[in-house]
Amino acid sequence: MKIMYRKKITTISLVVFLAYVCSTTLIHTAFAAEGTPGCGMFEIRPGCELGGWMHLLVGDALTGGMLGVLFHHMAHKTNSKLEAILEEQEALRKRRKDYAVIQLKSLFNTILYTLGNLNKDIINHNRAYHAEQNEDRKLWLRGVLLPEIISEEQKMGRIIQSTSNTLISSSDVLEPEISKQISGTITFVAEITRQEEEDGSFNLPKYDVCKTKIKFLTELFSDYSFDTHEFARTEVKQKEVKASSRISSRAETSLRYAN
């Protein structure tokens, strides 16, 4: 973009200068041979009027040259301002990208931590619920443990919303494929909801798959270079996370059927 602006401005300046010189040359050619009798065509001394060619050289050509220098100076000055603006915009874009990577990495780590706490609360609830034989005691345990699970779910919802807002605000500085991966993971995590089984226990479906997807993104953010402001190549990692997701899904399905 910088080169394009420089070429454009330089071309316009040269065209204006050449057009001016050519037009003045054609106009003065008709009377270039005329001058004061006894004086040479290019002679400058008292009593000799300037001929057409001298008018062109001393007057028009000098004026055109000064205008050309002026245009060149203005073009250079304008180009310098444009380059400064473009460099400032590029630096701002890189700073925004660095900040987005830091924020998204922190948010996904928080999601992973909160998801782990939610899964632990569900496991603790199921263990305590099944260990108790008294029905009244079971109801009391559920009344105590269920609010903790709901609190973690609400916390998870708020974090997911913050992550989504961060992605939207930084989508113009992130690569399209990176934004697509992050958006897909956010959608996948948001769709996970607690399910209640017939025996009164709770289940968090696709927990392992969700954890694998989040860990992949955190590794992706860890490979980001703040020197080059670029992500490392992730083709191999994408294949690994897909394979891990398929294995986790099969294991979860087998466990569900076994139960």
Backbone bond lengths (Angstrom), bond angles and torsions (degrees), N, CA, C in turn:
res aa  C-N    CA-C-N  psi(-1)  N-CA   C-N-CA  omega(-1)  CA-C   N-CA-C  phi
1 M - - - 1.466 - - 1.525 110.92 -
2 K 1.335 117.17 -38.57 1.459 120.27 178.63 1.529 110.25 -63.41
3 I 1.321 117.17 -45.21 1.458 121.76 -178.88 1.524 110.36 -63.32
4 M 1.325 116.88 -38.60 1.460 120.94 -179.50 1.527 110.78 -63.42
5 Y 1.353 116.53 -45.54 1.467 119.82 177.96 1.525 110.81 -62.22
6 R 1.331 117.60 -41.95 1.460 120.87 -177.93 1.528 110.61 -64.04
7 K 1.324 117.33 -45.41 1.462 120.88 179.31 1.519 111.74 -63.87
8 K 1.309 116.27 -40.53 1.460 120.07 -178.31 1.519 111.47 -63.19
9 I 1.315 116.94 -47.30 1.463 121.19 -177.50 1.527 110.26 -67.36
10 T 1.347 117.03 -42.22 1.463 120.79 179.50 1.523 111.34 -63.69
11 T 1.317 116.90 -40.99 1.471 121.03 179.68 1.523 111.34 -63.21
12 I 1.320 117.01 -43.66 1.470 120.89 179.33 1.522 111.02 -61.89
13 S 1.323 116.25 -42.57 1.468 120.20 179.80 1.524 111.47 -62.74
14 L 1.328 117.82 -44.39 1.458 121.49 -179.84 1.528 111.68 -65.94
15 V 1.339 116.72 -40.15 1.465 119.94 179.44 1.520 110.96 -62.93
16 V 1.343 116.60 -44.49 1.467 120.25 179.48 1.523 110.71 -62.66
17 F 1.314 116.72 -43.82 1.462 120.69 -178.74 1.538 111.66 -64.53
18 L 1.334 116.64 -46.78 1.464 120.20 -179.57 1.525 111.96 -65.60
19 A 1.327 116.61 -38.45 1.460 119.49 178.26 1.527 110.96 -63.57
20 Y 1.303 115.33 -40.52 1.462 119.23 179.63 1.530 111.06 -65.11
21 V 1.321 117.41 -45.94 1.464 121.66 -178.25 1.526 110.66 -64.50
22 C 1.325 116.83 -44.87 1.476 120.25 -179.12 1.530 111.93 -63.05
23 S 1.333 115.84 -41.10 1.463 118.85 -178.90 1.521 111.22 -66.40
24 T 1.307 116.89 -42.78 1.470 119.23 179.15 1.523 111.22 -67.35
25 T 1.330 117.40 -33.74 1.469 120.51 178.73 1.522 111.37 -64.01
26 L 1.315 116.26 -44.51 1.467 120.07 -179.82 1.527 111.58 -66.21
27 I 1.318 116.44 -37.94 1.468 119.33 -178.62 1.530 111.34 -66.20
28 H 1.318 116.07 -42.36 1.479 118.69 -173.57 1.516 113.04 -88.78
29 T 1.302 118.36 -6.97 1.469 118.93 179.45 1.529 111.73 -63.10
30 A 1.326 116.64 -33.62 1.475 121.04 -176.20 1.521 112.17 -63.24
31 F 1.333 117.76 -35.93 1.460 118.24 -178.65 1.533 111.29 -113.89
32 A 1.331 117.30 21.60 1.460 119.12 -177.39 1.533 111.72 -67.54
33 A 1.329 116.17 -32.33 1.476 118.72 -177.42 1.516 112.39 -78.86
34 E 1.322 118.79 -17.48 1.453 121.60 -178.33 1.513 110.94 -78.02
35 G 1.295 117.03 149.91 1.454 122.58 178.43 1.511 109.82 -178.74
36 T 1.288 116.08 -169.48 1.453 120.44 179.65 1.527 109.68 -75.01
37 P 1.357 117.66 131.49 1.480 118.84 178.57 1.517 111.55 -58.19
38 G 1.310 115.22 137.54 1.464 120.62 179.38 1.513 113.06 86.82
39 C 1.306 117.28 -2.92 1.461 120.52 178.94 1.527 109.23 -111.70
40 G 1.322 115.48 143.04 1.456 120.07 177.81 1.532 111.41 -70.63
41 M 1.339 113.14 165.21 1.473 118.84 -177.10 1.525 111.47 -63.63
42 F 1.338 116.27 -36.15 1.456 120.03 -177.00 1.539 111.83 -111.59
43 E 1.352 116.53 19.03 1.454 120.28 -176.38 1.532 110.34 -82.60
44 I 1.309 114.71 136.92 1.462 121.00 178.18 1.535 108.02 -126.24
45 R 1.352 115.60 108.82 1.474 120.85 177.78 1.515 108.18 -163.14
46 P 1.329 118.36 164.07 1.461 119.94 -179.70 1.518 111.42 -58.46
47 G 1.306 116.87 137.09 1.444 123.01 179.77 1.508 114.60 90.84
48 C 1.293 117.67 -7.05 1.473 122.17 179.04 1.517 109.07 -111.83
49 E 1.308 114.94 120.23 1.454 118.72 175.24 1.527 109.85 -78.76
50 L 1.286 113.91 151.64 1.458 118.50 179.94 1.523 109.93 -70.30
51 G 1.323 115.78 134.34 1.447 120.29 176.08 1.535 110.60 -77.02
52 G 1.332 112.77 178.38 1.466 118.04 -178.37 1.516 113.71 -60.67
53 W 1.354 115.11 -42.60 1.464 118.15 -179.71 1.521 111.79 -67.19
54 M 1.340 116.78 -35.49 1.460 118.74 178.00 1.517 111.21 -69.77
55 H 1.361 115.48 -36.85 1.470 118.08 173.50 1.527 110.38 -58.74
56 L 1.328 114.45 -41.10 1.468 118.76 -179.15 1.525 111.26 -66.22
57 L 1.367 114.69 -46.88 1.458 118.55 -175.98 1.519 112.31 -70.68
58 V 1.357 115.10 -47.76 1.463 118.90 -175.12 1.520 111.94 -77.87
59 G 1.344 116.21 -38.59 1.463 119.37 -175.56 1.516 113.94 -93.69
60 D 1.348 113.96 -70.16 1.467 118.42 -171.48 1.520 112.55 -68.41
61 A 1.339 116.81 -45.52 1.459 118.97 -178.32 1.528 110.91 -64.09
62 L 1.348 115.80 -40.53 1.461 119.05 178.22 1.521 110.93 -64.25
63 T 1.345 114.53 -42.99 1.469 118.28 178.02 1.529 110.99 -63.26
64 G 1.354 115.57 -44.32 1.460 118.51 178.22 1.515 112.48 -62.23
65 G 1.353 115.37 -39.51 1.462 118.59 178.04 1.520 112.25 -63.50
66 M 1.346 115.62 -42.04 1.466 119.38 178.11 1.526 111.06 -64.10
67 L 1.369 115.50 -40.12 1.467 118.40 176.63 1.524 111.45 -64.67
68 G 1.342 116.17 -38.50 1.461 118.94 177.69 1.520 111.83 -62.51
69 V 1.366 115.12 -43.79 1.465 118.86 177.36 1.528 110.86 -62.29
70 L 1.347 115.51 -40.41 1.462 119.63 178.81 1.527 111.46 -63.02
71 F 1.351 115.63 -45.65 1.462 119.93 178.93 1.534 111.36 -62.26
72 H 1.335 114.31 -41.17 1.464 117.84 178.90 1.529 111.28 -63.18
73 H 1.334 115.63 -42.37 1.468 119.79 178.76 1.537 110.70 -62.90
74 M 1.341 116.39 -43.91 1.454 119.80 179.25 1.532 111.32 -65.19
75 A 1.350 115.76 -40.23 1.463 119.31 178.41 1.522 110.91 -63.68
76 H 1.331 116.22 -42.90 1.465 120.25 179.15 1.531 110.96 -64.13
77 K 1.315 116.11 -41.62 1.460 120.00 -179.88 1.521 111.19 -65.86
78 T 1.345 115.81 -43.67 1.466 119.83 178.73 1.514 111.13 -65.04
79 N 1.338 115.87 -40.51 1.460 120.20 179.35 1.519 111.33 -64.40
80 S 1.330 116.17 -38.01 1.467 119.67 178.36 1.523 110.94 -64.55
81 K 1.331 116.73 -40.11 1.462 119.94 177.87 1.527 111.32 -65.22
82 L 1.340 115.00 -41.71 1.472 118.59 178.59 1.523 111.33 -63.41
83 E 1.330 116.50 -41.56 1.459 119.96 178.49 1.519 110.97 -63.82
84 A 1.334 116.91 -39.65 1.462 119.92 178.67 1.525 111.14 -64.56
85 I 1.343 116.13 -40.81 1.468 120.07 178.67 1.524 110.76 -65.04
86 L 1.338 116.42 -44.58 1.467 120.40 -180.00 1.523 111.30 -64.39
87 E 1.321 117.04 -41.52 1.462 119.79 178.23 1.521 111.37 -65.19
88 E 1.322 116.70 -38.57 1.467 119.96 178.01 1.523 111.03 -65.72
89 Q 1.338 116.32 -41.08 1.459 120.09 178.27 1.523 111.44 -65.12
90 E 1.320 116.32 -39.90 1.471 119.59 178.88 1.523 111.22 -66.80
91 A 1.328 116.89 -40.41 1.469 120.04 177.36 1.522 110.91 -64.24
92 L 1.333 116.58 -39.94 1.461 120.43 177.38 1.527 110.96 -63.86
93 R 1.335 116.03 -40.82 1.469 120.00 179.01 1.526 111.00 -61.97
94 K 1.319 117.13 -41.74 1.465 121.00 179.31 1.524 111.16 -66.43
95 R 1.335 117.25 -40.36 1.470 119.83 178.19 1.522 110.84 -64.48
96 R 1.329 116.68 -40.98 1.471 120.47 178.04 1.521 111.58 -64.97
97 K 1.331 115.92 -37.77 1.462 119.60 178.57 1.521 110.94 -66.63
98 D 1.339 116.81 -43.35 1.470 120.12 177.17 1.522 110.97 -59.90
99 Y 1.318 116.04 -44.81 1.466 120.24 -179.55 1.534 110.94 -64.19
100 A 1.337 117.02 -40.21 1.462 120.66 179.81 1.522 110.97 -63.55
101 V 1.329 116.88 -41.32 1.465 120.23 179.29 1.527 110.73 -63.52
102 I 1.326 116.17 -43.60 1.474 119.96 179.37 1.527 110.83 -62.94
103 Q 1.327 116.75 -44.97 1.457 121.07 -179.01 1.529 111.62 -65.47
104 L 1.321 117.05 -45.73 1.464 120.07 -178.53 1.526 111.17 -65.73
105 K 1.304 117.00 -39.59 1.461 119.49 177.87 1.526 110.71 -62.42
106 S 1.319 116.51 -44.06 1.472 120.49 178.52 1.528 111.52 -63.21
107 L 1.331 116.68 -42.29 1.462 120.38 -178.82 1.525 111.60 -67.09
108 F 1.324 117.69 -41.12 1.463 119.16 179.59 1.526 111.43 -70.29
109 N 1.315 118.04 -33.41 1.466 119.82 172.83 1.527 110.94 -63.31
110 T 1.325 115.85 -38.72 1.466 119.97 177.35 1.532 110.88 -66.97
111 I 1.327 116.34 -39.96 1.469 119.98 176.70 1.524 110.14 -60.96
112 L 1.329 116.31 -44.50 1.472 120.19 -179.99 1.522 110.84 -62.62
113 Y 1.311 116.97 -42.01 1.465 120.69 178.97 1.530 111.29 -65.57
114 T 1.330 116.60 -45.00 1.465 120.55 -179.77 1.524 111.05 -66.84
115 L 1.324 116.75 -38.43 1.462 120.40 177.37 1.524 111.01 -62.50
116 G 1.335 116.27 -39.92 1.467 119.98 176.35 1.519 111.76 -63.27
117 N 1.332 116.83 -42.18 1.466 119.90 177.94 1.522 111.22 -63.70
118 L 1.332 116.89 -40.05 1.463 120.65 178.45 1.520 111.11 -63.06
119 N 1.325 115.85 -43.01 1.466 119.00 178.58 1.528 111.31 -64.75
120 K 1.334 117.58 -39.54 1.465 120.99 177.73 1.527 111.29 -63.84
121 D 1.327 116.64 -41.51 1.469 119.89 178.68 1.526 111.09 -62.89
122 I 1.337 116.13 -38.71 1.468 119.49 178.61 1.524 110.54 -66.99
123 I 1.323 117.29 -41.79 1.467 120.62 178.84 1.522 110.60 -64.00
124 N 1.337 116.41 -43.63 1.474 120.09 178.62 1.521 110.82 -62.78
125 H 1.321 117.03 -39.89 1.461 120.66 178.56 1.523 110.60 -63.51
126 N 1.314 117.61 -46.33 1.462 120.75 -178.51 1.527 111.38 -64.81
127 R 1.334 116.81 -40.46 1.465 119.67 179.92 1.530 110.90 -64.92
128 A 1.324 116.41 -46.79 1.465 119.35 -179.10 1.529 111.44 -68.94
129 Y 1.319 116.08 -35.70 1.473 120.60 -177.74 1.532 110.77 -67.73
130 H 1.317 117.08 -42.46 1.464 120.29 -179.14 1.528 112.13 -77.31
131 A 1.302 117.69 -26.66 1.473 120.15 179.66 1.519 112.09 -73.64
132 E 1.318 117.64 -23.59 1.466 121.66 -178.19 1.525 109.33 -88.12
133 Q 1.328 116.25 132.06 1.458 121.71 -179.35 1.526 112.30 -96.84
134 N 1.316 116.27 -28.08 1.462 120.18 -178.17 1.536 109.28 -76.40
135 E 1.338 116.19 127.99 1.457 120.59 -176.91 1.524 112.11 -66.00
136 D 1.341 116.15 -40.05 1.469 118.57 178.19 1.522 111.11 -64.05
137 R 1.317 114.51 -37.76 1.453 119.37 178.18 1.533 110.41 -66.29
138 K 1.328 116.48 -37.39 1.455 120.54 177.75 1.528 110.91 -62.19
139 L 1.324 115.98 -43.64 1.464 119.50 178.53 1.522 111.44 -63.01
140 W 1.314 115.52 -38.33 1.473 119.43 178.82 1.534 110.77 -66.20
141 L 1.347 116.06 -42.69 1.465 119.92 178.60 1.524 111.68 -62.40
142 R 1.330 115.42 -41.10 1.460 118.55 178.71 1.525 110.85 -64.12
143 G 1.320 116.54 -40.54 1.460 119.98 178.67 1.513 112.73 -63.90
144 V 1.341 116.89 -26.89 1.461 121.00 179.63 1.537 111.52 -85.87
145 L 1.335 116.62 -43.66 1.461 121.01 -172.79 1.534 113.93 -85.92
146 L 1.338 116.98 -31.07 1.458 119.65 -177.27 1.531 113.05 -62.68
147 P 1.347 119.86 -40.86 1.471 118.68 177.58 1.524 113.60 -59.22
148 E 1.343 116.31 -32.35 1.465 118.90 177.68 1.531 110.75 -66.09
149 I 1.334 115.55 -40.07 1.467 119.49 177.81 1.523 110.66 -65.39
150 I 1.328 116.37 -44.23 1.470 120.33 179.81 1.523 111.05 -63.15
151 S 1.344 116.59 -37.22 1.463 120.55 178.73 1.530 111.14 -62.84
152 E 1.328 117.04 -41.74 1.463 120.33 177.79 1.527 111.16 -66.85
153 E 1.329 116.78 -36.68 1.465 120.18 177.76 1.523 111.41 -64.64
154 Q 1.314 116.25 -42.11 1.461 119.61 177.88 1.524 111.64 -65.71
155 K 1.327 116.07 -39.22 1.459 120.13 176.51 1.527 110.40 -62.27
156 M 1.336 115.58 -42.10 1.460 120.30 178.41 1.531 111.23 -60.83
157 G 1.335 116.49 -41.94 1.460 120.24 179.10 1.521 112.80 -61.58
158 R 1.325 116.52 -40.41 1.468 120.00 179.40 1.530 111.22 -67.45
159 I 1.313 116.94 -39.75 1.467 120.18 179.79 1.527 110.50 -67.09
160 I 1.331 116.39 -41.23 1.464 120.06 178.66 1.527 110.71 -62.36
161 Q 1.322 116.90 -39.45 1.470 120.32 178.63 1.527 110.79 -65.81
162 S 1.326 117.28 -40.40 1.472 120.42 177.43 1.527 110.90 -64.43
163 T 1.332 115.93 -39.21 1.464 119.87 178.17 1.523 111.18 -64.40
164 S 1.326 115.99 -42.39 1.463 120.36 178.71 1.531 111.01 -63.12
165 N 1.323 117.32 -42.11 1.470 120.60 178.73 1.525 111.36 -64.25
166 T 1.331 116.29 -39.70 1.467 119.93 178.50 1.520 111.28 -64.16
167 L 1.333 116.03 -40.83 1.465 119.73 178.69 1.526 110.86 -63.97
168 I 1.321 117.51 -42.12 1.469 120.98 -179.67 1.528 110.98 -62.65
169 S 1.318 116.30 -43.06 1.470 119.90 -177.63 1.524 113.04 -71.81
170 S 1.329 117.41 -19.96 1.469 120.55 -177.80 1.525 112.57 -112.99
171 S 1.324 117.78 11.08 1.458 120.16 -177.06 1.529 112.69 -66.16
172 D 1.340 117.57 -21.99 1.461 120.13 -178.99 1.520 113.03 -82.12
173 V 1.333 118.03 -9.89 1.462 120.66 179.41 1.529 112.03 -111.94
174 L 1.319 118.05 -13.80 1.456 121.64 178.36 1.525 110.49 -92.27
175 E 1.329 115.73 151.38 1.455 119.90 176.92 1.529 109.94 -64.40
176 P 1.341 118.05 144.73 1.469 120.38 -178.00 1.519 113.63 -56.04
177 E 1.344 117.73 -40.71 1.464 119.21 -179.02 1.520 111.72 -68.19
178 I 1.336 116.69 -34.18 1.465 119.87 177.45 1.527 110.15 -68.16
179 S 1.331 116.79 -44.49 1.463 120.56 178.31 1.526 111.08 -60.65
180 K 1.325 115.71 -38.40 1.466 119.84 -179.98 1.521 111.17 -65.38
181 Q 1.325 117.39 -41.85 1.467 121.03 178.22 1.523 111.26 -63.94
182 I 1.317 116.28 -44.08 1.465 119.96 -179.59 1.515 110.73 -65.24
183 S 1.337 116.77 -44.69 1.462 120.64 179.56 1.524 111.41 -61.40
184 G 1.340 116.57 -41.86 1.466 119.74 178.62 1.514 112.42 -63.37
185 T 1.323 116.86 -39.66 1.465 120.16 178.94 1.523 111.08 -67.58
186 I 1.326 116.51 -41.06 1.472 119.53 177.88 1.524 110.42 -60.65
187 T 1.326 116.78 -44.84 1.473 120.69 179.10 1.520 110.85 -62.33
188 F 1.324 116.69 -41.51 1.474 120.76 -179.03 1.526 110.62 -64.06
189 V 1.327 117.04 -44.50 1.464 120.48 -179.25 1.523 110.85 -67.17
190 A 1.330 116.51 -38.86 1.470 119.62 -177.84 1.527 112.15 -66.98
191 E 1.327 116.87 -26.37 1.461 119.73 -177.88 1.522 113.02 -82.93
192 I 1.326 118.17 -9.36 1.467 120.94 178.90 1.526 109.40 -76.85
193 T 1.301 116.90 121.78 1.467 122.16 179.52 1.533 109.37 -130.05
194 R 1.288 114.59 150.56 1.468 120.98 178.77 1.524 110.31 -68.73
195 Q 1.336 115.30 135.20 1.463 120.92 179.19 1.528 110.12 -117.74
196 E 1.321 115.72 142.01 1.461 120.97 179.71 1.526 109.60 -101.56
197 E 1.342 115.70 129.40 1.456 121.44 178.93 1.528 110.84 -84.31
198 E 1.347 115.95 171.85 1.457 120.64 -178.37 1.528 112.36 -66.54
199 D 1.330 117.12 -27.99 1.468 120.25 -178.65 1.526 112.41 -84.39
200 G 1.331 117.93 4.31 1.459 120.63 177.91 1.515 114.71 94.85
201 S 1.319 117.46 -5.97 1.466 120.40 179.16 1.527 110.08 -84.63
202 F 1.329 115.82 166.14 1.457 122.08 179.99 1.532 110.34 -109.74
203 N 1.322 115.01 155.04 1.454 120.95 179.60 1.520 109.03 -138.09
204 L 1.345 116.47 139.97 1.469 122.30 177.67 1.528 107.34 -112.20
205 P 1.335 118.11 94.88 1.463 121.15 -173.90 1.525 112.38 -67.51
206 K 1.332 114.93 146.22 1.464 123.73 176.30 1.528 112.67 57.98
207 Y 1.322 115.50 33.11 1.462 119.14 179.41 1.529 110.82 -64.94
208 D 1.333 117.11 -44.70 1.466 120.56 -178.63 1.523 111.80 -65.96
209 V 1.338 116.35 -39.11 1.469 119.60 178.39 1.527 110.39 -64.54
210 C 1.308 115.50 -42.98 1.466 120.37 179.78 1.530 110.53 -62.38
211 K 1.319 116.17 -42.80 1.465 119.99 179.89 1.528 111.08 -63.91
212 T 1.343 116.64 -38.13 1.459 120.95 178.78 1.527 111.25 -64.49
213 K 1.323 117.07 -43.25 1.460 121.32 179.84 1.534 111.31 -63.33
214 I 1.308 116.17 -41.75 1.466 119.44 -179.31 1.523 110.76 -68.10
215 K 1.321 117.12 -41.03 1.462 120.19 178.68 1.531 110.86 -63.15
216 F 1.316 116.32 -35.81 1.468 119.23 176.84 1.527 110.88 -61.39
217 L 1.330 117.10 -43.25 1.470 119.92 -179.50 1.526 111.45 -67.84
218 T 1.326 117.00 -39.35 1.471 119.07 179.18 1.531 110.45 -64.52
219 E 1.332 117.53 -36.43 1.464 120.09 175.10 1.530 110.80 -67.65
220 L 1.314 115.24 -37.12 1.464 119.41 177.61 1.530 110.99 -62.31
221 F 1.322 117.07 -43.09 1.465 121.26 177.52 1.525 111.45 -67.02
222 S 1.346 116.08 -33.94 1.468 119.29 179.30 1.522 111.64 -67.76
223 D 1.336 116.82 -27.81 1.466 120.78 179.79 1.526 112.42 -84.03
224 Y 1.309 117.51 -0.33 1.466 120.51 179.71 1.525 109.59 -71.16
225 S 1.339 116.09 134.90 1.457 121.48 -179.66 1.528 110.04 -98.77
226 F 1.313 116.22 122.25 1.461 120.39 177.75 1.529 111.88 -81.82
227 D 1.318 116.69 -5.04 1.466 120.70 175.53 1.528 110.70 -86.29
228 T 1.336 115.38 -46.59 1.468 119.92 179.17 1.520 112.84 -95.34
229 H 1.337 116.94 -11.57 1.466 123.02 -179.06 1.533 111.26 59.62
230 E 1.314 115.85 39.48 1.459 121.33 -178.90 1.525 109.59 -135.07
231 F 1.348 114.92 154.88 1.452 121.25 174.68 1.528 109.30 -86.08
232 A 1.339 115.16 151.42 1.464 119.22 174.75 1.521 109.34 -73.16
233 R 1.317 116.26 164.20 1.470 120.12 179.27 1.523 108.93 -66.00
234 T 1.330 116.02 136.51 1.463 120.13 -170.92 1.525 112.92 -125.25
235 E 1.339 118.17 14.43 1.459 118.66 -177.59 1.523 111.71 -61.91
236 V 1.355 116.69 -43.77 1.460 120.02 -178.88 1.519 110.37 -65.48
237 K 1.336 116.17 -40.50 1.458 119.46 -179.75 1.525 111.07 -65.34
238 Q 1.318 117.14 -36.57 1.460 119.38 178.80 1.523 110.74 -62.40
239 K 1.344 117.23 -40.82 1.459 119.75 177.73 1.529 110.88 -65.41
240 E 1.335 115.91 -38.68 1.459 119.25 -179.75 1.519 111.47 -65.29
241 V 1.329 118.05 -43.89 1.451 119.97 -177.85 1.522 111.50 -69.12
242 K 1.344 117.45 -33.34 1.454 119.53 176.15 1.521 110.88 -66.32
243 A 1.338 115.93 -42.22 1.458 119.34 178.58 1.528 110.94 -64.10
244 S 1.335 116.43 -42.03 1.466 120.10 178.72 1.517 111.57 -64.21
245 S 1.335 116.76 -37.59 1.458 120.46 179.37 1.528 110.79 -65.22
246 R 1.344 116.47 -40.85 1.465 119.06 179.19 1.525 111.38 -65.56
247 I 1.335 115.97 -41.41 1.465 119.32 179.38 1.522 110.88 -64.72
248 S 1.344 117.01 -42.37 1.463 120.86 179.99 1.517 110.71 -65.12
249 S 1.332 117.13 -38.92 1.459 120.65 -179.97 1.521 110.90 -65.79
250 R 1.333 117.06 -42.24 1.455 120.13 178.73 1.519 111.32 -64.99
251 A 1.336 116.25 -42.05 1.462 119.37 179.30 1.518 111.05 -63.95
252 E 1.323 116.98 -39.91 1.457 120.29 -179.84 1.522 111.09 -67.79
253 T 1.339 116.91 -39.23 1.467 120.48 178.40 1.523 111.25 -65.42
254 S 1.338 116.54 -41.82 1.465 120.16 178.68 1.514 111.04 -63.48
255 L 1.328 116.44 -40.19 1.461 120.29 179.29 1.506 111.80 -65.92
256 R 1.338 117.46 -37.08 1.462 121.39 179.74 1.540 110.38 -65.84
257 Y 1.355 115.57 -43.81 1.461 119.18 179.35 1.534 111.68 -67.75
258 A 1.337 115.29 -34.19 1.461 118.71 179.47 1.527 111.37 -65.84
259 N 1.334 115.15 -35.06 1.460 118.39 178.80 1.536 110.64 -74.72
